Amino acid sequence: MESTVLQLVIVLALFHHLQPQSSASTLPKEALPTKSGYLPVNSTTGSAIFYAFYEAQNPSNTSLPQTPLVIWLQGGPGCSSMTGNFYELGPWRVTATVKQNVEHLALEPNPGSWNRIFGLLFLDNPIGTGFSIASTPEEIPRDQHAVARHLFIAIRKFIALDPSFKSRPIYITGESYAGKYVPSIGYYILKKNPLLPVSKRINLYGLAIGNGLTDPETQVATHALFNYYLGLINEKQKTQMEKLQIEAIELIKASNWSHATDAKNDNPDEIARIFPPVSLIIVSLISCKLVCTA
């Protein structure tokens, strides 16, 4: 796994740093973003959010100025949205093959790419993540308000890159820890838009969250019943799982992150032995103790 991650970092570095004339021989022309670069969030310090934009391949039943723009935010916190780009929903996927005991990386077209009918914008959020730039560690956001403020600035600057972007519906999406980012920026936009001239507003149409971690205290408390009624665990396992939930929730309430880290690392093999049908779910439950509720 570590080698695969390292290889992905190398691919992303090539993607970011190669000059246009040399990148054409390294990457298929279709794999290059329509636009990419930096959206400054602080003109004084130089902190900026990295973006990669892929225009819609075949807009569906609309002209391009009415084709939705979909913004993707990766979770983590601190995971680059290039992960979603190259492994999940971008137009090209990084794949690995083994030839003569050597692993080789390649790009293959993604038949399920979201930019088949939508414009697709990946943002490395927050600053300090992926290729995004944080001028100092102190400038990296410590709460969702600061995250939303930076995203608001970045999205408006992206829209300003092309006059046709202003009229296009915008949907903000994400997964995992972006379950915090997505509603935060959505709420921020709703509060800020009325204070701006119509021409300066973000044309927000909707939000979408997949596998989102939005409120861990509430969500963790549902795991035992959820899995029990799906038939994945029995009554005894449900009781044991509820005990784990209580422990996790108390750690969250106490902001006891150090203890939560220790608990997460406690013998996952024993957890898997007690809960063989849902061992991964239980390990994920323990991992929830690490989640910051800021």
C-alpha positions, 0 to 999 in steps of 0.5 A, a space after each residue: 500500500 505504501 508503495 502504491 501511495 508513493 507511486 501515486 504521489 510521483 504520478 501527481 507530481 508529474 501531472 503538476 510539474 511537467 511543461 505542456 510540450 513534454 506532458 503531451 508525450 507523457 499523458 494522453 492529451 485527453 487526460 490533461 485538465 482543461 484548466 489547472 493552477 492556483 486560486 489565491 485565498 490570501 493575496 498578502 501571504 500567497 496561500 492558495 488552493 490548487 485546482 484541476 478543472 475538466 470541462 464536460 465531454 458531452 453536455 446533456 440536453 443543455 448548452 455549455 453555459 447552462 451545463 452544471 459545474 460540479 465541485 469535488 472536495 476530498 475528505 481526510 481531513 487533509 487528503 488531496 482531491 487528486 485522489 478522487 480525480 485519479 482513483 474515483 470520478 475523474 476522466 482518467 484512472 491510475 491503474 497498476 499492472 505487474 510485469 516481470 514482477 515490476 509494478 507499472 502505473 498507467 492511465 485508463 479512461 474512466 467510463 464512469 467519469 463525472 465530467 461526461 455531462 458536467 464540468 468537474 472541478 477538483 479543489 485541494 482543500 484546505 490549504 496545505 493539502 495536496 498541491 495547495 499552498 499554506 504560507 505558514 502552518 498557522 494559516 491552515 484552517 482550524 475550524 469549518 468557518 475558516 475552511 468555508 471562507 477559503 473555499 468561498 474565495 477560491 470558488 469565486 476566483 474560479 468563476 471569474 476565470 471564464 465569463 460563461 461560468 457565472 451562469 452555470 449551476 454549481 453543485 458542491 460534492 464530497 465524501 468522508 470528512 467532506 461531510 463537514 466541508 460541504 455543508 459548511 461552504 453551502 451555509 457560508 454561500 447562503 449567508 454571503 450571497 445576499 450581501 453581494 451584487 447578483 453578478 458576484 454571487 455563487 450560483 449554488 444549486 445543490 449539495 451532495 455528500 457520499 459516506 459523509 462524516 458530518 456529526 460523529 457523535 450522532 452518527 456513531 450512536 447509530 452503528 449498532 442498530 443499523 448493523 443489527 437491523 441489516 442482519 449483520 450482527 446478532 443481539 450479543 454483538 449489538 450489545 458489545 457494539 453499543 459499548 464501543 459506541 458509548 466509549 467512542 462518544 465519551 471520547 468525542 465529548 471529552 475531545 480526548 484525541 490522544 486516548 482515542 488514538 491509543 484506543 484505535 490502535 488496540 488489537 484490531 485482530 481481537 475486534 475482528 475475532 469478536 465481530 467476524 461478519 463486520 470486522 471492517 465496520 467495527 474497526 471503522 467505528 473505533 476509528 471514529 474516535 479520532 474525528 474532530 468535531 470542530 
